[in-house]
């Protein structure tokens, strides 16, 4: 016998508390402060809902939920520093020093 299960857990916006309250840490667009709820779906049908613990930031552009005090992501490491030889300090691939 073969049983196929399709289900999952996702977060959904319940109420927007403040529009444009911050900046998205993923895409950089404006993010809203929201109350959210967690939704358990079985075969794409919502079966169970329960409220989230505390308000989160939500980006409508990329649908990311993140805490309001999340630090911004670190800046990318410059490529020339990655291509630097660890023993002598010169750049690889003939890049200028």
C-alpha positions in Angstrom: 0.0 0.0 0.0 1.3 3.4 -0.9 0.2 6.6 1.0 1.0 10.0 -0.4 1.0 12.9 2.1 0.9 16.6 1.1 1.0 19.0 4.0 2.9 21.8 5.5 3.2 24.6 7.9 3.4 28.3 6.9 3.1 31.8 8.3 0.5 34.2 7.1 -0.2 37.9 7.9 -3.1 38.3 10.2 -3.1 42.1 10.7 -0.7 44.9 9.6 0.2 47.0 12.6 2.4 49.6 10.9 3.0 50.0 7.2 6.6 50.7 6.1 8.0 50.2 9.5 11.4 49.1 8.3 13.5 47.7 5.5 13.7 44.1 4.3 16.9 42.3 5.2 16.6 40.2 2.0 15.6 42.5 -0.8 15.8 46.0 0.7 12.2 47.0 0.0 9.9 48.5 2.7 8.6 46.0 5.3 5.5 46.1 7.5 5.2 45.3 11.2 2.5 42.6 11.3 0.8 40.2 13.6 0.9 36.7 12.0 -0.5 33.3 12.4 0.8 29.9 11.7 -1.3 27.7 9.4 -1.1 23.9 9.1 -2.3 22.8 5.7 -3.2 19.3 4.6 -3.6 18.7 0.9 -3.4 22.5 0.4 -6.4 23.1 2.7 -5.9 25.1 5.9 -6.7 22.7 8.8 -5.4 24.4 11.9 -4.5 28.1 12.7 -2.9 29.6 15.8 -1.5 33.1 16.5 2.2 33.9 16.5 3.9 34.8 19.7 5.0 38.4 18.9 4.8 40.8 16.0 7.2 40.3 13.1 8.4 42.3 10.1 7.0 41.1 6.8 8.2 42.0 3.3 5.3 41.9 0.8 7.9 41.8 -2.1 9.7 38.6 -1.2 7.3 37.3 1.5 10.0 37.1 4.2 9.1 37.2 7.9 11.9 38.4 10.1 12.2 39.8 13.7 12.1 43.6 14.0 15.6 43.8 15.6 17.2 41.5 13.0 20.7 42.8 12.1 21.4 43.6 8.5 23.3 40.9 6.6 27.1 41.3 6.5 28.5 43.1 3.5 29.9 40.8 0.8 33.6 40.1 1.1 35.5 41.8 -1.7 36.5 39.4 -4.5 40.1 40.5 -4.6 40.6 39.7 -0.9 39.2 36.2 -1.6 41.7 35.7 -4.4 44.6 36.8 -2.3 47.3 34.2 -1.6 47.4 33.3 2.1 51.1 32.7 2.2 52.7 35.6 0.2 49.8 38.1 0.1 49.8 38.6 -3.7 46.6 38.4 -5.8 45.9 35.4 -7.9 45.0 35.5 -11.6 47.2 38.5 -12.2 44.9 40.9 -10.4 46.7 44.2 -9.3 47.9 44.4 -5.7 
